[in-house]
Structures are given as C-alpha cells and as structure tokens.
Amino acid sequence: MRHVYHITRYGAISSILRILTSFAGGGFILKRHGSDTAFINHLLQSTVLESIPLIILDSDYPHAPDYTFPAPIEDITSLVAYVQAHPELYDPTKLLIGGFSAGANIALGVTVFLGEEAIRAGQPHPIQGVVAFYPPVNIGNRHANPEILRPTHPVPGTILPKPMTNFFDACYFHSSPNPDEERQKPYASPILADVSTFPGKVLLITCEYDGLRISSEELRAKLLADGKIDVRGRIVEGVAHGWDSEITKEGVPGWKERVETYDEAAKLVRDVAAN
C-alpha cells in the first residue's frame, strides 16, 4: 500500500518531479503504515522546500513473520523500479529514500542492494540520498547493540529491551534455512556494506538512550572516514528510541529536537533537488 502526498500549490501530481519514499518502523512486524504523518506534513509545509516540487510516497512493506527477509528489500526495490519506469511522473535522478527504525533499516538496505547492482552494471547509484532515523544497522551481531543505561528521569521515547529486539529479529529471519548467514548480508546489516554501495548523501539520526545508537554511530564513522559521502545528522540527547513519534504538542521535551531533525531531512531533500 502506498500513500501519495504532494504540495498542492504545484498543481497536479503529473507536475511533481522530486520524490522521497518513507517507511514506518515497527520491528519489521508491527503494521504502522501511516504513522509518520507528522514527518511528512513537516516536509510538505517546510519553508526550506517551498520552491521544491515534491512528492512523497509513504509506503508499506511486507511484514514478518508472514514475509521474512529479504521480502521488504525486494518489495521496495520494485517500487524504485516503478518510479524509474515513469519519468513522466517522477524525476528518477532526484530520488531519496528514508524511514524510521526498522523502516530505516529497510531504506539503508535497499540503497546498499541497489548500489551493488549499479556497481556491477557500471552505472551511477539510482538513489541520491537516504534519511535514516534510529535504524538497526547490525542485525548480524546482536551483541553489538547493548542495552543503554536507563535515564534517571523520564525521557520521550522507548528504551528497547533486549528480548524485544531479539524477538523482532527472530521473526524477520525465521523462515531462512541459515538465518545467521542471512543476517550477515549487507542489505540486512548495512554496517557490513562496502561504503561504495551507499548514495552520495546520508542523514543518520540516533538517540542517546537507544542501544541501536552504538552500531549506527560506528556506521557514521565508517562513512565519514571514506570522505566521499555527505554524511549528516547527529545523536539527539535526552531522548530514547522513536521519541519523535510520541511528541504531541509544541514545547514538550523532545519537540525542539524533532523540529531540528525534521528540518535536517528537509535540507537534504532540497540539496538533492538542487543538484
């Protein structure tokens, strides 16, 4: 299922060229499609993007345990192929992909998968940028994502217990004859991917009180060390996993950080559109 959003002041959808696809989190198993409307609305109303024709596809993906890895990667890869096959609707040279939590893992995994295909074919990467909010990037090594010390005061977001993340991972790979081998594939665990398979711009947002932060920051360091990728984002202090989805009104803890990080995503979209 896809929800299509665009800025109405630019007229019919046929005139909208730039595209960003977004995928919700949910540990690969929870059906949360449509839960990222705050992010989507922020982009559509952003002054940063007021001169940028933009269409956003809020896309669902096959969920475990009925559909296990690599079904979501294959499904979203087909979506990218559809976009590329319709240049009358979309500009395939201005394609971004993004997501939250498990959706961010899928977004990164798709860019790695497509990057590998592009390298084999001697072609440029078909994705120009990726937006990843608090992704799991090292499913191949569960111990690389330790539990974070709990804060001494309430913070927005969820402290992910290790049994929960282990359960999500087990559901995602349960039908594989060799799940340990599948977990090591770079489009399952993007931290294991060659840097050359990533697009030119990467926005990576992590959370202070999130065990997934450890591996994600290692991925950030790996991409930065290469020196060829425009790596953006930061560790958001004082929040836990998925904090932005819990914010309901201006001024509460985490609100400022949500606005700032969503603005960073808008700037990435703008910069891709400008190239």
C-alpha positions as CSV (number, residue, x, y, z in Angstrom):
1,M,0.0,0.0,0.0
2,R,1.3,3.5,-0.8
3,H,0.0,6.9,0.4
4,V,0.9,9.7,-2.0
5,Y,1.5,13.2,-0.8
6,H,2.4,16.3,-2.8
7,I,2.4,20.1,-2.4
8,T,-0.9,21.3,-3.9
9,R,0.4,24.7,-4.9
10,Y,2.4,23.0,-7.7
11,G,-0.7,21.6,-9.3
12,A,-1.4,18.1,-10.5
13,I,0.7,15.1,-9.5
14,S,1.9,14.9,-13.0
15,S,3.9,18.1,-12.5
16,I,5.6,16.8,-9.3
17,L,9.1,15.6,-10.0
18,R,11.2,15.2,-6.8
19,I,10.3,12.2,-4.8
20,L,11.0,10.8,-1.3
21,T,9.8,7.4,-0.2
22,S,9.3,6.8,3.6
23,F,8.8,3.6,5.5
24,A,7.5,3.3,9.1
25,G,9.1,1.4,11.9
26,G,7.7,-1.4,13.9
27,G,10.4,-4.0,14.3
28,F,9.6,-5.5,10.8
29,I,6.4,-7.0,12.3
30,L,4.1,-4.2,13.5
31,K,1.9,-2.7,10.9
32,R,2.4,1.1,11.5
33,H,1.9,2.3,7.9
34,G,0.6,5.9,8.1
35,S,2.2,6.7,11.5
36,D,4.7,9.1,10.1
37,T,2.3,11.8,9.1
38,A,4.0,14.4,11.4
39,F,7.2,14.0,9.5
40,I,5.5,14.1,6.1
41,N,3.5,17.2,7.0
42,H,6.6,18.9,8.3
43,L,8.3,18.4,4.9
44,L,5.3,19.5,2.9
45,Q,4.9,22.7,5.0
46,S,8.7,23.4,5.3
47,T,9.8,26.8,4.1
48,V,13.1,25.1,3.2
49,L,11.2,23.2,0.5
50,E,8.7,25.9,-0.6
51,S,10.3,26.2,-4.0
52,I,10.8,22.5,-4.5
53,P,8.1,20.4,-6.2
54,L,8.0,17.3,-4.0
55,I,6.0,14.1,-3.9
56,I,6.3,11.7,-1.0
57,L,5.3,8.1,-1.2
58,D,4.6,6.8,2.3
59,S,5.0,3.1,1.5
60,D,4.1,-0.1,3.4
61,Y,6.2,-3.2,3.1
62,P,5.7,-7.0,3.6
63,H,5.7,-7.7,7.3
64,A,7.3,-10.6,9.3
65,P,6.6,-13.3,10.3
66,D,4.5,-13.9,7.2
67,Y,7.0,-12.3,4.9
68,T,10.6,-12.5,6.1
69,F,13.9,-11.1,4.9
70,P,14.6,-10.2,2.1
71,A,10.9,-9.7,1.1
72,P,10.8,-6.0,2.2
73,I,14.0,-5.3,0.3
74,E,12.6,-6.9,-2.8
75,D,9.3,-5.1,-2.5
76,I,10.8,-1.6,-2.1
77,T,13.4,-2.3,-4.9
78,S,10.4,-3.0,-7.1
79,L,8.9,0.4,-6.1
80,V,12.1,2.1,-7.1
81,A,12.0,0.3,-10.5
82,Y,8.4,1.6,-10.9
83,V,9.5,5.1,-10.2
84,Q,12.3,4.8,-12.7
85,A,10.0,3.4,-15.3
86,H,7.7,6.5,-15.1
87,P,9.8,9.6,-15.9
88,E,6.6,11.4,-16.9
89,L,5.6,11.4,-13.3
90,Y,8.8,11.3,-11.4
91,D,12.4,12.5,-11.9
92,P,14.5,9.4,-11.4
93,T,17.6,11.5,-10.9
94,K,16.1,13.1,-7.7
95,L,15.1,10.0,-5.7
96,L,15.5,9.8,-2.0
97,I,14.6,7.0,0.4
98,G,14.1,7.1,4.1
99,G,12.5,5.6,7.1
100,F,12.3,5.2,10.9
101,S,13.6,2.3,13.0
102,A,13.0,-0.9,11.1
103,G,11.9,1.2,8.1
104,A,15.3,3.0,8.2
105,N,17.0,-0.4,8.1
106,I,15.0,-1.2,5.0
107,A,15.8,2.1,3.5
108,L,19.5,1.7,4.1
109,G,19.3,-2.0,2.9
110,V,17.6,-1.0,-0.4
111,T,20.3,1.6,-1.1
112,V,23.0,-0.9,-0.5
113,F,21.3,-3.6,-2.6
114,L,20.8,-1.1,-5.5
115,G,24.3,0.2,-5.0
116,E,25.7,-3.2,-5.5
117,E,23.7,-3.7,-8.7
118,A,24.8,-0.3,-10.0
119,I,28.4,-1.1,-9.4
120,R,28.1,-4.4,-11.3
121,A,26.4,-2.6,-14.2
122,G,28.9,0.2,-14.2
123,Q,26.1,2.7,-13.6
124,P,25.6,5.6,-11.1
125,H,23.7,4.9,-7.9
126,P,20.0,5.2,-8.6
127,I,19.3,6.7,-5.1
128,Q,20.7,10.2,-4.4
129,G,20.1,10.3,-0.7
130,V,18.9,8.3,2.3
131,V,17.3,9.5,5.5
132,A,17.6,7.1,8.5
133,F,16.1,7.8,11.9
134,Y,17.4,5.4,14.7
135,P,18.0,2.4,12.5
136,P,19.2,-1.1,13.5
137,V,22.2,-1.5,11.3
138,N,23.9,-4.5,12.7
139,I,21.4,-7.3,12.9
140,G,24.2,-9.7,12.2
141,N,25.7,-9.2,15.6
142,R,23.1,-8.8,18.3
143,H,25.7,-8.2,21.0
144,A,26.9,-5.0,19.1
145,N,23.7,-3.2,20.3
146,P,23.9,-3.3,24.1
147,E,21.2,-2.1,26.3
148,I,21.7,1.6,27.3
149,L,21.7,2.7,30.9
150,R,18.3,3.9,31.7
151,P,18.0,7.7,32.3
152,T,17.4,8.8,35.9
153,H,14.3,10.8,34.8
154,P,11.5,10.3,32.3
155,V,12.5,10.9,28.6
156,P,10.5,10.8,25.5
157,G,10.8,7.6,23.5
158,T,11.1,3.9,24.3
159,I,14.0,2.1,26.0
160,L,14.1,-1.0,23.9
161,P,14.6,-4.1,26.0
162,K,17.0,-6.7,24.5
163,P,14.4,-9.5,24.5
164,M,12.1,-7.3,22.3
165,T,14.7,-6.6,19.7
166,N,15.8,-10.2,19.7
167,F,12.2,-11.3,19.1
168,F,11.8,-8.8,16.2
169,D,15.0,-10.1,14.6
170,A,14.0,-13.7,15.1
171,C,10.6,-13.1,13.3
172,Y,12.4,-11.3,10.4
173,F,14.7,-14.3,9.7
174,H,12.7,-17.3,11.0
175,S,12.0,-18.9,7.6
176,S,15.6,-18.9,6.4
177,P,17.4,-22.2,6.3
178,N,20.5,-20.3,7.5
179,P,19.4,-17.2,9.4
180,D,22.9,-16.4,10.7
181,E,24.1,-16.2,7.2
182,E,21.2,-14.0,6.1
183,R,21.8,-11.6,9.0
184,Q,25.3,-11.0,7.7
185,K,24.2,-9.8,4.3
186,P,25.0,-6.1,3.9
187,Y,21.4,-5.2,3.0
188,A,20.3,-6.8,6.3
189,S,23.1,-5.3,8.3
190,P,24.2,-2.1,6.4
191,I,27.2,-1.6,8.7
192,L,28.8,-4.6,6.9
193,A,28.3,-3.0,3.4
194,D,31.0,-1.5,1.3
195,V,30.9,2.3,1.6
196,S,30.8,2.5,-2.3
197,T,27.3,1.0,-2.2
198,F,25.8,4.0,-0.3
199,P,24.4,7.0,-2.1
200,G,26.1,10.4,-2.1
201,K,24.1,11.9,0.8
202,V,23.2,10.2,4.1
203,L,21.3,11.6,7.0
204,L,21.6,9.5,10.2
205,I,19.7,10.4,13.3
206,T,20.4,8.4,16.5
207,C,19.1,8.7,20.1
208,E,21.1,9.0,23.3
209,Y,19.1,6.4,25.2
210,D,18.9,3.8,22.4
211,G,21.1,0.7,22.2
212,L,20.9,0.8,18.5
213,R,22.9,4.1,18.6
214,I,26.2,2.2,19.2
215,S,26.3,0.5,15.8
216,S,24.7,3.4,14.0
217,E,27.4,5.7,15.2
218,E,30.0,3.2,14.0
219,L,28.4,3.3,10.6
220,R,28.5,7.1,10.7
221,A,32.2,6.9,11.4
222,K,32.8,4.4,8.6
223,L,31.0,6.6,6.1
224,L,32.8,9.7,7.3
225,A,36.2,8.0,7.1
226,D,35.7,7.4,3.4
227,G,35.5,11.1,2.8
228,K,33.3,10.8,-0.4
229,I,29.9,10.8,1.2
230,D,28.0,13.8,2.5
231,V,27.1,12.4,6.0
232,R,24.7,14.4,8.1
233,G,22.8,14.1,11.3
234,R,23.6,13.7,15.0
235,I,23.0,12.0,18.3
236,V,19.8,13.5,19.8
237,E,20.5,14.0,23.5
238,G,17.9,13.3,26.2
239,V,15.6,11.1,24.1
240,A,15.1,7.4,23.5
241,H,14.1,5.3,20.5
242,G,11.2,6.7,18.5
243,W,10.9,9.8,20.6
244,D,9.6,12.0,17.8
245,S,6.5,9.8,17.3
246,E,5.5,10.4,20.9
247,I,5.6,14.2,20.7
248,T,2.0,15.7,20.6
249,K,2.4,19.4,21.2
250,E,4.9,22.2,21.0
251,G,7.1,22.9,23.9
252,V,7.3,19.5,25.5
253,P,10.6,17.7,25.9
254,G,11.9,16.5,22.6
255,W,9.8,18.9,20.5
256,K,12.7,21.2,19.6
257,E,14.8,18.2,18.6
258,R,12.1,16.8,16.4
259,V,11.8,20.1,14.6
260,E,15.5,20.4,14.1
261,T,16.0,16.8,12.8
262,Y,13.0,17.1,10.5
263,D,14.5,20.3,9.2
264,E,17.7,18.4,8.5
265,A,15.7,16.0,6.4
266,A,14.1,18.9,4.5
267,K,17.5,20.4,3.8
268,L,18.8,17.0,2.4
269,V,15.7,16.9,0.1
270,R,16.4,20.5,-1.0
271,D,20.1,19.8,-1.7
272,V,19.4,16.7,-3.7
273,A,16.8,18.7,-5.8
274,A,19.3,21.4,-6.4
275,N,22.0,19.1,-7.9
